[in-house]
Amino acid sequence: MRARREQLRPEDVGLAWSGRRRVRGLRREELAMLAGVSPDYYLRLEQGRDIRPSAAVVGALARALQLDEDAAAHLHALAIRRVELPPAAQPQRAAAHVERLIATWSSTPAFIHDRYMDVLATNALITAITSVLHPGANLIRATFLEPEIRQRLHDWDAVAAINVARLRSMAGADIDSPRLVELVEEVSARSPEFRKLWARHDIVVSEPQDYVFDHPVVGRLELYPALLAVVGVEGQFLVAHCAEPASASARALDRLAAMVAGAD
């Protein structure tokens, strides 16, 4: 709530003001007034004290903070989360039947990741696009800490922002998970860009960002990922990629697939 409050200006919510302000964004008192709660109650909520607000109060806060539908749902989930969460089992294993399935896809780059974006399984074609993606890798760590991704990925800034917002969305109320805390601390210590994006508390519930990748052998690949939840296994997702049919990227992907097949 603090992060979103600091992103709002008085004029964004119809409040008049003049002169210099000592705080970024809205004051707590202003946000409390917009949400129809007392400043003291709002302060306790923002500081994360042991308060369980009603759905109506959370809805009022979401409207006052001008959250979109996905971010509002995330706020509701945080409000009702359990006091103590069991530690996540790590590392997870990919669902065996899905891992076998993507291994048969000779022309479709694909991989499986969990809710913390740990890569659980890959097929040969996605690894041929970039060896950075392999079982045991992490998408967030790769995005921010692997030079190859930053150098070869067009519009890195947009992809990075979407990935961080997806991580927060998928983690949901499990924000205190030891695995998530470990990941955030590690990448925050090494990447100021990640620290800034994580502090925004952005939420995105959508497909991964389309991207363009400069492959060192076959050239430019413009790829469109599709995200599919793995049924029967909580928190695992299959990401499959395609190119526009009959496009230069599709022909480049075919050449890469032929190279992979010839190497087997």
LINLIN-V240357 format. One line per field, one symbol per residue. ss: DSSP state (2 for helix, 1 for strand, 0 for the rest). psi: psi as a letter, one per 40 degrees, with the letter a starting at -180 (. if undefined). Layout:
ss: ???
psi: ???
This chain:
ss: 022222200222200000000000000222222220002222222200000000222222222200002222222222200000000000000002222222200000011111000111110222222000000001222222202222221002222222222222222000000222222222222202222222200000000000111110001111111111100000011111110000022222222222222220
psi: dddddeeiidddeehiiiaiieihaiidddddddefiiddddddddefighgiiddddddddddefiidddddddddddeiidhhihhhiiiiihddddddddegeehhiihiaeefhhdiiiddddddhedhiheihddddddehdddddehifddddddddddddddddbefdehddddddddddddehdddddddedfihhgaiihiihhhhedeahhhihihhhhhhehheihhhiiiihheiddddddddddddddde.
